Amino acid sequence: MVKQVKENYVGFKDKVNKSNRKQFEVFTDSLKKIAYKTKESKCISLCKEWLGFFKDKHMTIAFNSNQPKDSVINFFSMEEKANWSETKLISYLANEKTKPDPVEGIWNNSTNTNKFGVVRDSLNKNEFIGFMIKADGVFWIPQQIKFRLKKENGTYQFVSFFARDHSDYPARISINRDTMDLKEIGKFYRNFLPKQDLSSNQYKPKFKKLDDHTSVLVIPSFAIELKKETDDLMSINDSTIKNTNHLIIDLRNNSGGAADAFEKILPYLYTDPILTEGAQVLATDDNIKDGYERIFNLVSGNIKESYRKKVLELKAHRNQLYLLYPIDTIKFNTILNNPSRISILMNNESASSAELFLLQARQSTKVKLFGTNSSGSINYLERVETQMPCKFFTLVYPPARLLRADKKMANVGIEPDVEIPENVKDWMLFVKEYKL
């Protein structure tokens, strides 16, 4: 992993310089020593710790979930287990002598696909163990310890929490009676399950008309694999959008993808020529093969031809920091009368190509940005997925660097035109009723 990142990560020379090179080398050597004594299932936590040095949200190491079921089960089979079961926990809670803490009990997620028990740690009365009762049966099996909680002054926080791949995860928690909110992970419920539409796909784009004057376009991801769905959605709803005064575009929690994915949205917000951002690509063999050729094999139609040209350009400039995306100007022949007002919702999880979209969109006189600062992840872009020597792991890192990468705004995020106060719960309503 260290070798791969040093040779192929486009931001390496920016991140490791004279001022911190010694610190980086000492840190790397210390983790390598720990690696020799680390069991396989905890390797991913160690790798993530090393990648954390670069503070780049585009970099991670992921567990390959497409491995045979039996091999994944075996990989995590030695993880720590509790000596509790669902039956034993029910008996414990039913005992009249038991005075359970409010967090103790059995908790389900909304789809009833995950269930865990929480019980007080016998060695520490202020700490609690969360163990699996029901899970996917592959990554997690019954009795494995999912987390440890501690309670201080009536407030709970995690001592440790393990993600799907058993790596350490900085989870947060709040409890309100029989609802346990794990924030971005989701909510768990004790004794009841809320009704929910389980057919929806959280990453697919969606469109709906709120009233005669307002429509909403929700884009959870600009992943290149979803470009066709976004394009089709714009085409299907073209007439409705052009007869809507106010279009709200929701980019909250959109972690990005590819700039090509939002090209069909731009004509609706266009008022003046749009200046695009330029970007260089580190054209190594690995970046070409695992990045651009991989995408070429995933897509079809016009976008496939676009990536064919990119691959040829990069191959002609091997081992160079090549300007694959020159600064350009986007022009359209028509300025649409409607929508006459466009509001874009953004938050701290709006990242990467979502931020590129924000930079282009705000050049329109129709557009106002609402919410909080964006992620600040526009220094480095796009995605390479490299299979590690261990078949269970894939390294993910960006091969492209914006020409503006050294500018301050790239690190702190894009500021909204209108900041939405923390006490506002319904952002959509806030924007809908906002008076210009």
N, C-alpha and C positions, 0 to 999 in steps of 0.2 A: 504494500500500500504506500509506504514512504517513497519508494522508487517511482511508482506510477504518478504520484502527485507532483514530485519534484520535476519530472520530465514533461508532464502533460497539463497540469493545472495552470490556466492562463494567468492567475493572480499570484503565483508563487513568488515571483521576483518583487512584486509590490508588497507582499506580506512579510517576507523574510529579507531583511536588509542588514546593513552594518550595525544598526543600533540594537537589533534583537537576535542576530544570528547565533551568538553564543548561548543565549537563553533557549532558543529553538533547539539547538543541538543537545544541550543538557537535558531538556524536556523529552526529546525523542529517545535519547539513550536510556533515560530512566524508565520509560514505558516499555522499551524493548526488553529490558531486564525483567520487568514484571511479566511480560508476555510469555517468557519461558516457563513461568510457574502458574500460568492462568489456564483453567480448564476451558475446553472448546466453547461451551455455551456462554461463557462470559467474555469471550474474545471480542464480540461486537461492541460491548460497553467500552473496552479498552481502545478499540479503533475510533469510536465516536469521541472519546476523550481527546485523542490526538488530533482529530479533524477539528475539534473545537478551538484549537490554537488559531485557526485562520479566520474565525468569526464570519464565515460565509454561509448564508442560509441555503445556498445552492449545493453545498457539499454534505454528503452523508454516506453511510454504508448501510445497505439494506439486506434483509434476509430474503433469500429466494424462496418464495412460497410455492413455486412450481415443482419443488423436489418431491419424490415419492413420499406418500403419507407415512409409511413405516420408518423411513430414514429420519424424518423430522421428529417423530415421536421418540425415537431412540436418541436423537441428538440432545433433547431436553429431558431425558428420562431421569437424570440424576439430580434435577433441581430440588431444592428444599421442600419438604412436605410437612403439613401440620398433622397432628394425631387426632384431628377432628373430622367428622363426617356430617352430612345434613341431619341424619337421624340423631346423632349424639348431640348436636347443637339444639335441635328441637326439644330434646329431653332436658337439657340444661336450662333452656329458657322457660320451660313449663314447671320447673321445680319451684315450689313456693318459697324455699329458702334463698333462691337466687334473687339478687337485686341487680338486674342487668343495667348497664349503662345505655343511654339512648341510642348509641351507635351499634350496639350488639344486636344481631339478628340476621335474617336472610334477605338479600337484596337482589332484585332482578332488573335487567335493562328493559327498555320499552318493547323490544321484539321478543323477549323471553328466550334469547339465545345465549345469554350469559347470566350466570347466577353465582354469587359468592356469599360466604358466611363471614361475619365479623364477630370475634370473641376476644375477651380480655386476655392479655398475656399473663400466664400464671406466674411469671418471674417479675413482672412490673405492672402494678395495678393501674398506672397511668398510660399504658401502651396497649395496643390492640392488634391482633393478627387478622388479615383478610385472606381467606383461602378459597380456592375455586370449588364450586359444587357442580356447576354445569358450564361447559365451554365448547370449543370446537373439537376437542378430543384429539387434536394434532399438536398444535403449539402449546396448548394448556390442557391438562387433565385434572380430574378431581383430586383434591387435597393439596395441590401445589400452592405455595404461598405467593399471593399476588401483590400484597403490600403490607406494610406495618404503619400504624397510626400512633400518634401520641396526643394526649389531651392536656392542655394547659389553660387554666382559667376559663374553662368551659368551651374552649375553641380547639378544633382538631386540625392537625396538619400531618402530612406524610413524612415519616422517617425514611421510607423507601417505597418506590412504586416501580413495577416492572411492566414494560410495554409488551406488545404481542410477541416480539422476538426475544423477550426476557432481558433486554437491556434496560439500564436505569432511565427513568423518565421523570421529568420535573412536574408531576401532576399536582393539581390544586383541588381543594375540596371545600364545600360548604354544605351544611345539613340544615334542612328546614322540616322538622317533624319526620314524615315518612318519605321524604325526597332527599336523595344524596346527589348533589350536583358536582360532577367531576370536570366541569367547565368544557374544554374542547373535546374531551373524551365522550361526554354524554351524561345523561342522568340515569340514576338507578332508583328503584322504588321498593318500598317494603309493604307487603300485604295487598298491593293493587298494581295494575298496569294501565297506563293511559291509552286511549284509543289513538291510533296513528295510521296514516296512509303509508303502508310498507312498500308500495309499488314504485314510489318515486326514487329517482337516482340522484344522489346529492351533487354529482358533478356535472350533470347535463344542464344546458342552458334552458331557460324557461321564459315565457312571455305571457302576460295577461293584461287585460284592460280593467283599470280600477273604476273609471267612470267615463263620462262623455268627453272629458278633457285630459285625462291622465292614463298613461300606459306604463307598465313596468317590464323591463328586460333584466333578468337575473343571469349573470354569467359567473358561475362558481369557478371556472377554470378556462385558461386559454391553451390547454394542452392541444398539440397539433392533431392528435387522434380525434378530437372533438370539433375540429374546424368545420367539417361537413355538416354536423348537426347545427352549429351556429349559423352557417351560411343558409341552410334550409329554413331555419327558424325565421331569419330576416326576410327571406323570399316569401314564405307563407303569409307573414304578417305585414308585408310591405304596404298594402293599402290602408290597414288600420293605423300603422305608424304615421303615414303621410296625412292622415286625417285626425291626428292627435296633437293638441297644443303642447302638452307637457309630457316628455318622455323621461322616466327615471331609470337609470342604468345602475344596477346594484353590483358592485365589484368587491363587496366585503368578503374577506377570507379567500379571495382569488390569488393563489400562489404563483400564477403565471403560466408559462408554457412557451409559446412562440408568437412573434409579432404578426406572422402571416394569419394567425387565427382570428384577428379582429378587423381584417381589411374590409369586410362587408358591412361593418357598423359605421365606418368613417363617413360615407356619403350622407348619412342622416344628420350628422352634426356639423358638417362642413360649412364654413363661411369665408375663410381666407386660405391661401396656400399654407400647407402644413410642413414645417421644417422637421425632418426626421433626425434621429440620433445615428451617428456613425459608430461602427464597431469593428474591431479586429478579431481574428480567430487564430489561435495557435495551431498551425496546420501540421501536427504530428500524425504519423501513421495511425496511432491508436485513436486519436480524436476523429480522424476521417472515418475509420472503420466502425468504431463503437458509437460515434455521434451521428454524423451526417449520412453515412451509408445505411445505418440502422433505421433512421427516419425515412430515407428513400424507400426502403423495403416495407415500411408500414403504411405509407399513404398511396393515394391514387390520383388520377386526373391532373389538373394543372399544377397542383402542389408537388406532384411527383416530378414533373418536368423542371420545376424550380429547384428542387433538391438535386436533380441530376446535374444541373449546371453548377451548383455550389460544390458538389463533389469534384467535378472536373477542374474548377478554379483552384480548389485547395490542393489537389494533387499536383497542379502545375506550380505551386508555391510551397512545396513540402518544407517543414521545419522553419517556416517564417511566421512572424506575427503579421498575418495578411489582412488587409482591409477588405473583408468580404462584403461589408455593408457601408458603402460611402455615404456621407451626409447627402441627403437628397431633399427634394421638395415634392410633396404630393399635391396634385391639382385635379379638381373635378370641373366638368363643364357647367354644372347646375348647382345653384344654392336653393335648397328646398324651403318653401314657406313654412311647412310644418314637418317635424315638431319645431315650434318657435322657441321653446324653452327646454333645455336638457340639464337635468340634475344627476350628478354621479355620486353614488355613495361609496366611501372608501374607509378603510381602517388600517390598523397596524399590521394586519395579515395580508393586505393588498400588496403584492410583491412582484418583482422581476418584470415580465412582459406586461403585467397589469399596470405597473408604474410607467412603462413606455407608452401604453395607451393613454394614461392620464396626462403625460407630457404632451402628447399630440392633441388630445381632446381639448385641453384648456386653451389651445390657440384659437378656438372658435369663440366668437362673441355670444353664441347661444348657450355656452356651457358654464356651469358653476360646479365646483367640487365641494362636497359636504362630508363631514365626519371628523376623522382624526388624521394625523400624519400617517403616510403610508410606511411600508416596511423599511425602506432604505436599502433595497437589494438590487440596485441597478448598476452597480459597478461591473458585475460579471454575469453573463447570461448564457442561455441555452443549456444543453444537457448531454453529457456523455455517460453511458452506463457500461462499465467494464467488469467482466466476470473475474472474480478473484481466484487465486489458486485453489482455495477451499470452495467447493461447489456450492456451499450454502450462502455465500456472500457476494453482493454486487456493490462496487464502488461507484458513486455518482458525484460528478463534479462539472463545473462549467468550463467550456473551451473558448468562450467569446468575452472580449473586454471592451466596454464602451470607451470611446475617445474621451468622454467626460469623467472617467473613473476616478480621477484624483480630486474631483470637485466635492466640496463639503456636503451639498444637498444629497449626493448619492449615499451618504452614510446616515443621515438623519431622517430621510424620507421626504416626500412631497407634502407641503402644507396644503390643507383644504382652503378654499375661499371662505367657507363658513364652517367654523368648528361647532360640532354638535355637543352641547353640555352633557356631562356625565349622568345627570339625573334624568335625561330623556331616554325612555325605554323604547318607544316606537319611532325609530328613525324614519321609516317610510312616511308616517303621518306628519312628522316634523317637516320633511322636505315638501310634501304635498301642500301643506298649509303655509309654507314660508313665503313671505311677501318680499318681492324684489324691490 
